[in-house]
Amino acid sequence: MITEQDLRSAIAECQGQKNPNANTCIKLAAYYTILDHITGEQSTVKNIPVMGYSNSYLYKSESEFMKVIEGVDLDTVMQVVDELMDTLKAVQPRLYDAVMRKFE
């Protein structure tokens, strides 16, 4: 069984790395999630509060798209966007590549 002390030690090890990579961040997030579950408290990382899921988007726009998706579950929106991107890749590969570069 993982103890609270084991988790705190693993967290300290991850935070002590000079050049953390994506795997380090994933581990750190997992350790904090488990710690939160065990202790029943929400942790903070360097004074940044743990953020919960919200159905309100940070990006604000008055576009038709944003008006239509207002209040729609994010998973549902992402499923539709994923299908759209697959179609775009087949029909307009250059435009697909341009969109993907924006995300990178």
N, C-alpha and C positions, 0 to 999 in steps of 0.2 A: 504494500500500500504506500502511495506517495504521501509524504507528510508535508505540512506547511513549511517546515524548515528546508526540506529538499527543494521545494518550489522556489523559495526565497533565494536559496543558494544558486539555483539554475538561472534565475532572473539576474542576479548580480553578475554571474559569469557572462551572460549575453550582453548586459549593459557595459561590461568592462572591455569588450572587444574594441580594438582601435579602428578596424575597418570592417564593420558589420556588412553582411550581404543579405540578400532576400531571405535565405534560409534562416539566418539569425533572427530576422524580424518575425518570421512565421513562428519560430520556436518561442520567442518572447511573447507574442500574442497568445499562443496556446497556453504558456505557463500562467500568464495573467488571468486568462479565462478560467483555468482550473482553480487557481488560487481564489478567484472571486466566488466560484461555486462552493469551494470548501469552507471559506470563511463567511460567506453570505454578505460580503461588503464589496463595494465597487472600488477598484484600485485607481490610482492616478499615476501616470508616467510623466515625470518631470513637470508636475503641476498642470498637465493637460488632462481634463476630466474624461472619463470613458464616455463615449457618445453612444446613445441608443439609436435604434432605427426610427426614422420618422417618415411619414408619408408626405411631408412637405419638402420640396426640393430647394437646394441652396441657389441654384441657377434660376433667375427670374426673367421671364420674357412674356411679351404680349402676343407671341406668335400663335397661329392657329393650332399648331402641333401642341404647344404647351397648354393651351386652353382645353384641348381635347383630352389630354392625359391627366389633367388635374384631378387628384383623388384616386387615380388608378394605381393599383399595387405595382411597385417597382419591378417585381419579378415578371408580371404580365407585360409591362412596357418593354423590358429587356428581351423577352421571347419574341415579340413582334420586331424589334430592332434587329435581333439576330437573324430572323428570317429575311428581313429587308436587306441586310448586309450580304447574305448568301446570294440573293437574287441580283444585287448590284454587282457582285463579283463575277457572276456569269454573264450579265448583260453589258456592263460598263467597267471592265477591269481597271482602266486608268483612273476613273473616278473612285472606285473602291480603294485603290492604292493611295490616292490622295487623302481620303477619309482616314485610312489606317495610319498614315503619317501624322495626321493631326492628333490622334490618340497617343502616339508614341511621344 
